[in-house]
């Protein structure tokens, strides 16, 4: 072979040495992560401040009242009824769509995720405008289950697909029937998924506002927002906020206690086979009624109602100029918020993927704790802080965006961290060995390759922002007209026809959410 | 002249020294292989040279110029040291040509160079527009080599680049890589845990053990005259015997064995022979002192066990002999070449 290349190039002398950085994390990255962590501590700091500042007597006089007791009881009762029902429904649907020969499983799987495209307050609006007599606990429980069960369904099917099919074969070889094998060896492996999904639903139920206002069921969040709207930044709302935070902490503690510390990860690569499928036999038609009925109630009725109101109202009731304006405002908040929250998540997610350690773990838990706090607390905290120390920010778009950053930070961290972790560090090192500066290699190789995952995470945040109601209502500057606030203003005036186009726009904008989440849970492309 | 000089190099992770007091020179145009069991510090050494880790003691010099010591170092991207990693680590979002061009994209003749490099690593030019996932494992490694060669590095580091390949392909690619590097004249350091790969590739073999240099030198010398029993066993099947040594000749269970380079030596010690030095022959009367206990054929190699009853010595070793006495027969053992005295 003839040599087409010269030998080696002269290294350009002198090579300049730089002091070693031993910590593994660039100081700028650490400072950025610590800044975001400080921001994430605002709501928790606010709670502590309210506790210290109010003093025992004020707190006791405002909290130990019959009304507060009733609201707390109503909130807990809702949790106690809706949570187990959500999990049971999610489990039954997951078993039917993943482990039985139910006809049309792929369709039912999609339809079980689809309710996530309909914001809970839109679902409540559909039911309320069709059956105005629905009031109180049981309708609240029913609509909560229909709106939130997919949050448990998704992690359960994802975990069901990860369970090594060989364990069921082994259980069968040890003399257990398929049904018993499922209960003995598969169900325990779903524990973390059930608890994780359950915690998510519990926190959503605590934070939900619109649904319970429409069904006239007073929970803590409803009472706090009402109080806030009557007296801005008053001690009564703030103190009830503390009760709400206590409920959230109770849920976290319950989940941690039930989770335990046993190992559930599968050992080794496992068998690459399809798991056994239960034969439903002649009762198939009856089983189909379950997913069909749930889909009719959770998707069918809301969509039919929305379309009916739009048809009755006719094109004039669609308020096209207002709809366009609201769409533009919602898009601005969604895009700006998603960009900001992704930027805020990047430092700590980068540390988690590339330089994990005790400092990073501590910072990450500070980032994540804010996710357990309801939107109403974040809003109360930002009102309190802007009114006292940053008045120019009070009731500005900037404050709304900070609220979105705080509310969606955990969601963004999880997707950014997972996307970065999938890019091998060797690729970045390879680029550095080929002469790229560390920053250029990080941006040009690692971030570039992580972009699809980060983009999907941004889409999830953007869709969350479009349908966020509570904090937006409490913080938005006067004159803000997003899809959610416009919809809410019209339902407040019982303008069902006028509200429908805004609701439909939110549903359409949320459809990609279902597609992304379905793909993440099933691993399908 | 040495391209790479390593002086008293040490690296600590928490309280464990992954590498300590290592001294090493790599000559211009040479091929060095670093071998050692897992945890011996091979990869740490490579990452220190490449600039991905900072040493705690000692220094590293490239062309006589310091590039790292315990205080400071030249950043990895300015060292111009080539790197080929396990499974290639090709950028999955770039085509073959873009991967190769990655380190030289600012240079005006980049496209010409890409074509020359494809030729050099014997890849068809039509592959330039393929995506990495469309290539076989061997082709991916050729692209990774071309990508590293594009910048005409002072030194090439190969981090187990053949370990993910099938045996046949591995030997073929190893030979091709050695040829290509010889053509370009770039000094190379290969890190591997595979001793045959190391011995087949290098003209300098470096054995690491628990973060220290166990021995370095010509591969054949190291194989025949290792410093101690551990190095001997790491480099290949060994027959280690207690011996009484007088004037450069060992008296052991195999009789009198001449020793290399130990003319004046006298005393007790242990000597090393390699299995291929031993030839078994059927008993020819009085001299038959050994009994062939068992023979197990695996392809062309026989795993034999021979015993000398009166001295209670049993030897087990692989033999490449075409014909062997049958199991149970008495036999004689002839030794070719010289033995080597092992250190403690």
Interface residues (C-beta under 8 A of the other chain):
Chain A: X1 X3 X4 X5 X6 X7 X8 X9 X11 X13 X14 X15 X16 X17 X18 X19 X20 X21 X22 X424 X426 X427 X429 X430 X431 X432 X433 X434 X435 X436 X437 X438 X441 X445 X448 X449
Chain B: X50 X51 X52 X54 X62 X63 X65 X66 X67 X68 X69 X70 X71 X72 X73 X74 X75 X76 X77 X78 X79 X80 X81 X82 X83 X85 X89 X91 X92 X93 X102 X103 X113 X116 X117 X119 X120 X122 X147 X148 X149 X150 X151 X152 X153 X154 X179 X183 X184 X185 X186
